[in-house]
Amino acid sequence: MNKQVTIYCASSPKVPKIYFDSAEELTRLLVEAGYGIRYGGGAKGLMGIVADTALEFGGKITGIIPRFMIDVEWEHKGVTEMIHVKTMHQRKELLIDGTQAVIALPGGIGTLEELFEVMSWKKLGQFPHPIILLNTNNYYDPLIEMSKRMVDESFMRSEHNHLWKVVSEPSEVVPAILATNPWGPQVINFASV
């Protein structure tokens, strides 16, 4: 089976170095473990370091980017497998089409929006694969607390706090994916849903 994961992450080049280091280590570990990577196609920030590291270590990386982002020169020019789409909706759909896991690195509004959409799909039974939150530098602690509050105040059931697996270190990501889904036959194709 073609092992493929999707990475959601920031495009800002101004984030602290600890996040770059973590993204670089994670990408190297994924490539060494034989995983292909799908990501948002950007050249800067954590997106850029994911692409650069995958290329440096000979990994398979696929970018998916809307045309308006190409027009403002956000596209990574070194990624040869780049899929151009018209809309953000198409981008998000293709990012998880055929993947077997989603990994969310620290990010901003776009990362959170992608994360919550795939969690919503998972909650509704439309995405059966692992969602891993890489909580570098405790970045996602407020989000985890908010999720607990949603349960405490009955906005969602307690089992929905298990839609994701939270890890602190890049070295924990691959074991978390394998523990959650040892590459069973369940690969969703959104074109057929």
C-alpha positions in Angstrom: 0.0 0.0 0.0 1.1 3.5 -0.8 1.5 5.1 2.7 0.5 8.7 2.5 -0.1 11.4 5.1 -1.4 14.9 5.0 0.3 17.7 6.9 -1.5 20.9 7.8 0.8 23.7 9.0 1.6 27.5 8.9 2.8 29.5 6.0 4.2 32.4 8.1 8.0 32.7 8.0 8.0 34.6 11.3 7.1 31.9 13.7 9.6 30.9 16.4 12.5 28.5 15.4 11.2 25.7 17.6 8.3 25.1 15.2 10.6 25.0 12.2 12.9 22.5 14.0 9.9 20.3 14.9 8.5 20.4 11.4 11.9 19.5 9.9 12.4 16.6 12.3 8.9 15.2 11.7 9.3 15.4 7.9 12.6 13.6 8.0 11.1 10.8 10.2 8.1 10.5 7.9 10.3 10.2 4.8 12.6 7.7 6.5 9.5 5.6 7.5 8.4 5.5 3.8 5.5 7.9 3.9 4.5 10.2 1.0 3.4 13.6 2.1 0.6 15.9 0.9 0.6 19.5 2.0 -0.7 22.9 0.9 1.9 23.7 -1.7 3.5 26.8 -0.1 7.1 27.8 -0.1 7.4 29.7 3.2 7.0 29.0 6.8 6.4 25.5 8.1 5.0 24.6 4.7 8.3 25.5 3.1 10.4 23.6 5.6 8.2 20.5 5.2 8.7 20.6 1.4 12.4 21.4 1.6 13.1 18.6 4.0 11.1 16.0 2.1 13.0 17.0 -1.1 16.4 17.0 0.8 15.8 13.4 2.0 14.4 12.1 -1.2 10.8 11.8 -0.1 7.6 12.0 -2.1 5.8 15.3 -1.6 2.7 16.5 -3.3 1.5 20.1 -3.1 -2.0 21.2 -3.6 -2.5 24.9 -4.2 -5.2 27.2 -5.5 -4.4 29.4 -8.5 -4.8 32.7 -6.7 -1.9 31.6 -4.4 0.2 30.9 -7.4 -0.6 34.4 -8.7 0.9 35.9 -5.6 3.9 33.6 -5.8 3.2 31.5 -2.8 3.9 28.2 -4.7 7.0 26.1 -3.9 8.9 25.9 -7.1 11.0 22.9 -6.1 8.0 20.5 -5.7 7.5 18.8 -9.0 4.2 17.1 -8.1 2.1 20.2 -7.6 -1.7 20.1 -8.2 -3.3 23.4 -9.1 -7.0 23.9 -8.2 -9.5 26.7 -8.5 -10.8 26.9 -4.9 -9.8 26.4 -1.3 -12.6 23.8 -1.1 -11.0 21.8 -3.9 -7.7 22.0 -2.2 -9.0 20.8 1.2 -10.8 17.9 -0.5 -7.7 16.8 -2.4 -5.5 17.1 0.6 -7.3 14.3 2.4 -8.4 12.3 -0.7 -6.6 9.0 -0.5 -4.5 9.9 2.6 -4.3 7.5 5.6 -3.6 10.1 8.3 -3.7 13.8 8.9 -1.0 15.6 11.0 -1.7 19.1 12.2 1.4 21.1 13.1 1.0 24.5 14.8 -0.6 27.1 12.5 -3.1 29.9 12.2 -6.6 30.3 11.0 -6.1 28.2 7.8 -4.6 25.3 9.7 -7.4 25.4 12.3 -10.0 25.6 9.6 -8.6 22.5 7.9 -8.2 20.7 11.2 -11.8 21.3 12.3 -13.2 20.3 8.9 -11.4 17.0 8.9 -12.4 16.4 12.6 -16.0 17.2 11.6 -15.7 14.6 8.8 -14.3 12.1 11.3 -17.1 12.8 13.8 -19.6 12.1 11.0 -17.9 8.8 10.0 -16.6 10.1 6.7 -12.9 10.1 7.6 -11.9 6.9 9.3 -8.2 7.7 9.6 -6.0 9.1 12.4 -5.8 12.8 13.1 -2.6 13.6 15.0 -2.0 16.9 16.7 1.7 17.7 17.1 1.6 19.9 20.2 5.0 21.5 19.9 5.8 23.9 22.7 2.3 23.2 24.1 0.9 25.3 21.2 -2.4 23.5 21.1 -3.1 23.5 24.9 -5.8 26.2 24.7 -7.5 24.3 21.9 -7.4 21.1 23.9 -8.9 23.0 26.9 -11.6 24.4 24.7 -12.5 21.0 23.4 -12.8 19.8 27.0 -15.1 22.7 27.8 -17.3 21.8 24.8 -17.8 18.4 26.5 -18.2 19.8 30.0 -21.0 22.1 28.7 -22.6 19.4 26.5 -21.8 20.9 23.1 -20.3 17.6 22.2 -20.0 14.1 23.7 -16.9 13.0 25.6 -15.9 10.5 22.9 -15.5 13.3 20.5 -12.4 14.4 22.4 -10.8 11.3 21.1 -11.2 12.3 17.4 -7.5 13.3 17.5 -4.4 11.9 19.2 -2.2 14.6 20.8 1.6 14.1 20.9 4.4 16.5 22.0 7.3 15.3 20.0 7.9 14.5 16.3 9.2 11.1 17.2 5.8 10.2 18.6 3.9 10.8 15.4 4.6 7.7 13.4 3.9 5.4 16.4 0.7 7.3 17.0 -0.4 6.7 13.4 0.4 3.1 13.5 -1.3 2.6 16.9 -4.4 4.3 15.6 -4.6 2.7 12.2 -2.1 0.0 11.1 -2.8 0.7 7.4 -6.0 -1.2 7.2 -8.0 -1.3 4.0 -10.0 1.8 4.7 -8.9 4.6 2.3 -11.7 7.0 1.6 -12.2 8.4 -1.9 -14.2 11.6 -1.7 -15.1 11.5 -5.4 -17.3 8.5 -4.6 -18.9 9.9 -1.4 
